[in-house]
Amino acid sequence: MADLLLIRHGQARYGEADYDRLSDRGHEQARHVGAALTQRAPTRVFTGPMRRQVETYASARAAAAEAGAALPEPELLPELAEYPAFELIAGLWSRLGELPEFADAAGAADAAQAADPRQRERAFEALLMRWASGAWNVPGVETAAEFAARVERGLLRVMAAGGSGQRVAAVTSAGPIAVAMGLTLGASEERMIALSRVVQNASFSVLRFRSQAPAFHPTGVSMFTFNLTTHLPSALVTDR
């Protein structure tokens, strides 16, 4: 058996135009990730292509080096990118008025312009779940099923790099981590995307798998832990 350690990136600059980079808190979270990895370093580490994913491992690796531990060079894996949130917002936001909770045009406009982040978040979650169910799609943008299939291909590549008794790691985002859990448990894409909304920044989740023939099958992969933040001080536990 081998372990796949899934690490969510640290807190990004949520709400800013240049969102895809770590906040100061995100870098601090990542340094705690690095300290935790010195206890049992993975043999290989893969990161998604997004800046917040790459920066998380860079800060983690730097912290580990300061503690006298060498973590592996990162290997970039495009399949570990997050679902296309900004493309979905651009393509679907105008349809909010079709939903009961945003039935009037003013309600949809209010959601789009709301100064209250909770109102914007509620609107985004509503359209995200329509996409997750397959009810709404954007031409030229991957569907939820295509997203899950893409992530599965990447995860299988990561798992293929792990020999018996080894630990491999993937630094990615909430969506791919939820896909990994969903594939293990046989969940639908809709349930996977719903689960992604609770994955915390810089959290650890672990799958245990048969290294000889990794595949998302009950006899091949099991969920060992999910969404752990015990390596973080309580003040650094965040989900956005």
Secondary structure by P-SEA (a helix, b strand, c coil): cbbbbbbccccccccccccccccaaaaaaaaaaaaaaccccccbbbbcccaaaaaaaaaaaaaaaaaccccccbbbbccccccaaaaaaaccccccccccccccaaaaaaaaacccaaaaaaaaaaaaaaaaaccccccccccaaaaaaaaaaaaaaaaaaccccbbbbbbccaaaaaaaaaaaacccaaaaaaaacccccbbbbbbbbccccccccccccccccccccccccccccccc
